[in-house]
Amino acid sequence: MKKYQRLAEQILEQIAMDIWKPGDRLPSLREQVRHSGMSFMTVGHAYQLLESRGAIVARPQSGYYVASRPRSNHHHGQQVTRNEAVDINTYIFDVLQASCDATVVPFGSAFPDPRLFPLQQLNRSLSTVSKTATAVSVIENLPPGNSALRHAIAQRYAQQGVPVSPDEIVITAGALEALNLSLQVATQPGDWVIVENPCFYGALQALERLGLKALAIATDPVTGIDLDALEQALEQNPVKACWLMTNSQNPLGVTLTVNKKQALMRLLERYQVTVIEDDVYSELYYGRERPLPLRAFDEQGITLHCSSYSKCLVAGFRIGWVVAGKYARRIQQLQLMSTLSTSSPMQLALVDFLATRRFDTHLRRLRRTLAERKQQVLLALSQHFPPEAKIHHSESGYFLWVELPKQIDTRRLYQQALRYNISIAPGRMFCTDDCWDHCFRLNASWSWGEREQQAIMTLARLIAQQMEPGSV
Ligand SMILES: Cc1ncc(COP(=O)(O)O)c(C=O)c1O
């Protein structure tokens, strides 16, 4: 990290620690030069950087002041969080177990409402397969997986202008197997891996399982991963892999702009880091066009692009894939050693579905419904949640990221809500420390009714109770 970047980071940290409050005048350039022993130019650069990030403002003839609202009140002071031993699995397991109970309002769930999936058509495809499959066809889909399915997936990339050969695709048991195999291919135990902060807990679980060390990079609900912080982490550590979501990030929902995806890719190429791209939500956009994957900007073949049908068509089939490029053979070898292969009947049923049913019609309906349901939840939150609650939402997917005042503990809120049969996904699930303990993720894909309305009102009441002075 350059000197001026280090100074800017120090000042940001001081602002986060309330040493400098919004509206406070920072030491003048001259004073800062005297305190820090740095040159006038270095200090000037640091102040410019802070200004460009919106953390401070210059007032002519008066000096530099801490901005009234820092760049994002999502910022928690630390741009890069190091964790040498990820230990999150037990907590996540407990939370996920609780969300599975059918009597619970599943705001904490990661899956979309399964009633949005075309179950009848999928069953018809399964039935067709069961009638037409031969003894050979049900055992012949060993890695890399069914050829027709790999072709169908490659054709979908081609529609987006992303050239992917069926030969570089490996079919997996959901995206989770694709991601785990990719991480395994790219790393050795003890290696440093970049993740976002907050990030999908599956990434943290995978790191824990493989004995990897995490470098968690500050990620903003509006702008996404902080590229300065990423560069700093890459410069200072021998990073082997980077696990990222650039479309509809879980849990924040943010999708990076094309420019940012390009800049991100160039940076990762410069440091020759293997990219593991988790792109499970890219079909759930509300805009006119499907956002491009980071893989589309990869000029050196360093990306393993992972996705699945779990979020957009059917979760229970457990069919995903990785566009593995030069790593395809190694992925297949690892798969042969672990799960052997993905279930053949499920692969065949998907081939039938994609060839004979209306996948795109289903997707259009799904996107429209998700957008409507999210609006409904946003309306309820605006009516019942305290005005201090900040609701981060995006034009895709079905997650809302709720940021509450810092004194609220969403681990406690989670326990309290569960007593009322309501689940939420507390911020603790998405990081390696307590930095998001005042946030939670809310699944807005469920059909709206009295039960959901009451659940939001109950959550609002529990939050209000925690906000009362003296509440413990
Ligand atoms: C961001 C993200 N990646 C991957 C997965 C796993 O996907 P699959 O069910 O296809 O294994 C999930 C599921 O919750 C997810 O949210």
The ligand as an SDF file (V2000), in Angstrom:
LIG
                    3D

 16 16  0  0  0  0  0  0  0  0999 V2000
  -24.7470  -17.2000   -3.2440 C   0  0  0  0  0  0  0  0  0  0  0  0
  -25.0310  -18.6530   -3.3150 C   0  0  0  0  0  0  0  0  0  0  0  0
  -24.1900  -19.4580   -3.9610 N   0  0  0  0  0  0  0  0  0  0  0  0
  -24.4060  -20.7720   -4.0360 C   0  0  0  0  0  0  0  0  0  0  0  0
  -25.5060  -21.3410   -3.4530 C   0  0  0  0  0  0  0  0  0  0  0  0
  -25.7090  -22.8170   -3.5790 C   0  0  0  0  0  0  0  0  0  0  0  0
  -26.4120  -23.0850   -4.7270 O   0  0  0  0  0  0  0  0  0  0  0  0
  -26.9190  -24.5590   -5.0660 P   0  0  0  0  0  0  0  0  0  0  0  0
  -28.1950  -24.7580   -4.3250 O   0  0  0  0  0  0  0  0  0  0  0  0
  -27.0740  -24.5950   -6.5240 O   0  0  0  0  0  0  0  0  0  0  0  0
  -25.8480  -25.5030   -4.5890 O   0  0  0  0  0  0  0  0  0  0  0  0
  -26.4050  -20.5400   -2.7590 C   0  0  0  0  0  0  0  0  0  0  0  0
  -27.5680  -21.1250   -2.0880 C   0  0  0  0  0  0  0  0  0  0  0  0
  -28.1050  -20.5890   -1.1650 O   0  0  0  0  0  0  0  0  0  0  0  0
  -26.1640  -19.1660   -2.6930 C   0  0  0  0  0  0  0  0  0  0  0  0
  -26.9980  -18.3250   -2.0730 O   0  0  0  0  0  0  0  0  0  0  0  0
  1  2  1  0
  2  3  1  0
  2 15  2  0
  3  4  2  0
  4  5  1  0
  5  6  1  0
  5 12  2  0
  6  7  1  0
  7  8  1  0
  8  9  2  0
  8 10  1  0
  8 11  1  0
 12 13  1  0
 12 15  1  0
 13 14  2  0
 15 16  1  0
M  END
$$$$
